[in-house]
């Protein structure tokens, strides 16, 4: 006996689904994508377990299947309570529908959190970063195929974020269909926490597991965050299995990260790991000359050489020194001579040298002696006022006098996390504004630690 092909009216279901997908608050797709692709769809008819949509061409059909079929079917199941499959019927095009399908392009995509000036053209390549820079260029030219995943590590101000965002901008300009997400590890964690609180973990997973390129900055922030590490582990696997590109940055080799799960650590180490070293004198000069041109200013080669000789740490300190020199020239309306530059930079170079020589252990020793407590008290779990207050001051001074990250400072104070250190710093900063006594205490301790 032949099966009878009954028709089902799913029009109301289809309208509800498209309404939800269109809603910007749902964050399923962008308004531009909806207007471009879903305007091509029309509800045609239904069968027992199938919705049949009308599309103007095979090209549109293939694009909908590739980009949105999974999203549509998921939303149908949420509304109807059961799964329906999608089928398509190509309708006869009228004159208005005869479009040049081969040149259909998405409207200009937003570069969410990507800074346009972070490009490979603006990145000065020297001996210290050539390997990392060339690896990133190769990744951007062939995402998902060359060096996946990739981990870039190095100290503060050496260009990790610049390279990471350069990959995103290059892919954005080259591969118009690619979905790129750049996010800091802190924001990834905060979004995940919010998703749990709002019971929107599926939405969170959809955002991060359907990208073509995932760029995560400062993965050392994931230390001690067990649930976030678990979520990232599964996100990593989903993207890796789909041959989607992942690039991460860290302030140290991943082998030195404590309290990171072994299986997540192994994922980070699976691909290419490249490091950034402080720039050489020649590279520092090239960076400064590039910065001068970008600012449309004039600084003599002699002054540039002095800055490059005095500031040897990182690009961020170089730029700060250059800004100081340019600002002086503009304010006093005179050219900066060699002698003036040396005078202007004497304090900066001293501070840089001080930061290199001062250790957290020295800070803990001086603070403990001042408050007449044991140095080990600053590292244990005691929360009494007599211990917690000096500990907060020691954390604040550690941030002021060293180049250690808040994660590293937390580790030195008994394995406390990044947020605890940030809270301590902010609390001391806030109190110093209203309590002159505290301001004098910190000033006294800083001078003593510096040996002044």
PyMOL commands that set and color helices and strands:
alter all, ss='L'
color gray80, all
select helices_A, chain A and resi 11-22+24-26+31-40+58-80+95-97+101-103+130-141+160-174+185-197+201-209+219-222+226-241+254-256+262-268+281-295+301-310+315-332+338-357+360-370+375-378+385-401+406-412+418-434+436-450
alter helices_A, ss='H'
color red, helices_A
select strands_A, chain A and resi 42-47+50-55+85-90+150-154+180-184+213-217+245-250+272-276
alter strands_A, ss='S'
color yellow, strands_A
deselect
rebuild
show_as cartoon
